[in-house]
Amino acid sequence: MTGLSWDASYQDGPAPWDVGRPQQAIVRLGAAGGFAGAVLDAGCGGGENALHVAALGFSVLGVDVAETALARARAKAAERGTDVAFIAADALQLELLSRKFETVLDSGLFHSFDADERPAYVASLASVTEHGGTLYVLCFSDEGPDTGPHPVSRNELYTAFDGGGWRIATIEADRIETRFHDDGAPAWLATINRI
């Protein structure tokens, strides 16, 4: 995964998935007490989800390959006085962080990997998720009208996270807000436990 192609998405203004606020699914998770311990936001983009979770009182690290997005996220953190670290990292090599997290958030990243890349991504996530920790995946769903690009089936989530030290707790229908969908695109919100 090259950072240059992702960075280009941020060069001429906000990326299609950068809606200027945290995803409502993430806000609801926070309100329900869904976050615990140190939190990793994998593919954090402009940082809105990471900033929201940090404002709830959690230690958050946001990682992305897009330097322009990271620069914007750091500027928002400074402007808001929110303590969040944002660093460049490849989601396929998260073990290089040499850290573990009790909660890992993937908002809009899983669906960007094709079937051949997913095993490496899942292994990368496993390398940074504490045993007993929780992974949340918010991705485009293949069910419903006006789906987003690269929609994922429920079965694809089960295939990716069935076994190998993971247990899917729930997969629920939700929405991903984008600049092209008035009320969001159909999505899955998966809660996955590291065992």
N, C-alpha and C positions, 0 to 999 in steps of 0.2 A: 504494500500500500504506500503510495507516494504522497507526501504532503503537498507537493506542488499542485496536483490536480484539485485537491480539496481546497487549498488556499485560494485558488482562482475563483471559487464560489463566493468568496468574501471580498474580492477586489473592487467590485462595482456596487457597493452597498450591501445590505443584509442578504445572506443566503436564503434560499426558499424556505428553509426550516427554522430560520432565526426570526421568531415572532416578537422579540423584544420583551418577553416575560417568560416565566417558567411554564412548562406544560401543566395543564390543569390536572392531569393524572398524577404528576409529581407533587403538586400542591396537596391533593387529596391524600396521597401516601404520607406526607409529612404530618398532616392534620390528624391522621389515624395512628400516629406513633410508629410508622413503618421503618424509620431509620434508627440505627444504633451504632455506637462506636465510631471509629474512623470510617469515612465514606470516600469512595472513589467514583468520580463521574468520568466514565470512559467515553471518549468522543464528545467532550463537553462543549465544543463549538464556542459560541459567544458567551458562555458561562452562566446563563440565567438560571438553569436548574441548580448548578453548584452554589451559586450565590444565595438562592432561596434556602437550600438545605443548611448552608452555613449560618444564615440568619436565624435558623431554628436552634442554633447552639452547638452544631456538630463541627468537628474538624474535617475539612473537605479538601481533597486534591482533585483538580480537574486536569485531564490530559487530552491532547488532540495533536494531530499532525499539521494542522493549519496554523501557521505562525500569525497570520493576520487576525484570525479568530481569537487566538490566545492574547494578542496585544489588546484587543477590544475587551476581552474578559478581565484582564489585569486593570485596565483603565476604569471599568465599571466598579471593580472591587475597591480601588483607591477612592473613587468618587463617592461611593456609598459607605466607606469606612468598614468594609466587611473583610475579615481575614480569611482569604482563600488562596491557596497556592495553585497556580496554573503553569504547567510545564509541557514541553513537547515530548511526546512519546507515541510509539507505534502500538496500536491496539493488539497487533499480532505478536508483540514482544513485551508484554507487561511485566514479565519476570525481571526485566532489567530495572524496574523500579525498586526491587529488593525490599518490598514492603508488603504487609498484609492488611486487609480491610475487612471490617465486620459487615459493611454494606457496600455493594457495588451497584452502580446505576448505569444502564445502557439505554439512553433515550434516542432512538433513531439511528443506531449504529448497526445492530445485528442484521437488519435487512439490506445493508449495503454490501455484505459479503455474499459471494455465490456459494453454492453447495460445496465446492472443492475447498474453499477457504474457511468454512465454518468450523471444521474440527480443530484447526490451528487456533482460531479465535477462542473457541470454548476452552481449549487447553491453556491459552494465555490468561483467560479469566480465572481459571482454576488456580493458577500460580499465585494469584494475589488475593483470593477470597479465603478468609479464615474458615476452618471447619466449624460448622454451626452457623456460618454467616449466611447472608441473603443477597441474592442477585435479583434485580428488577430489570426486565427487558420490556421496553415499550417500542413496538415495531409496527410497520404497516401490515394490515390484515388483507387477506385475499377474499374476505367476505363483505358483501355490501356494495352499493353503487359508488362510483367515483373514488376508486382505490388509488393509493399513492403509488409511486414507482417502486418496483421490486417488492411486491406484496408477498407475505409469508403465510403459509398455511399453518394451522394448529399442529398438523402432523409434522411439519418441518421443525417446529420448536421441540416436539417430543423426540424426534430423531436426533437433534443436536444435543439435547440435555438428558436423554434417557440413559441413566447409568453413568459410569465414569466419575463417580463421586458427586453426582448431582441428583436431586429429587425435585421434580416439578410439583409445587404445592397447588398452584392455581394458574389457569389461563383464562382471563376475562376479556370480553369485548370492551373496547374503549375508543378513544379518538386521539389522533396526533394533530395538533394545530400546525398549519403551514400558511404561507402567504398566498396559496392558491386554493385553499378550501375554507369557505366561510365558517363552517361549523366543525372543521377538522376532517381528517381522512379516517376511514375505518382502521382500527388498530387492535392489537392484542397487548394486554398488560400481563406479563407472566411473572409470577413470584416463584423463584427457584432457590432451593436450599442447598448449600454445600455440606455434604455429609462425609 
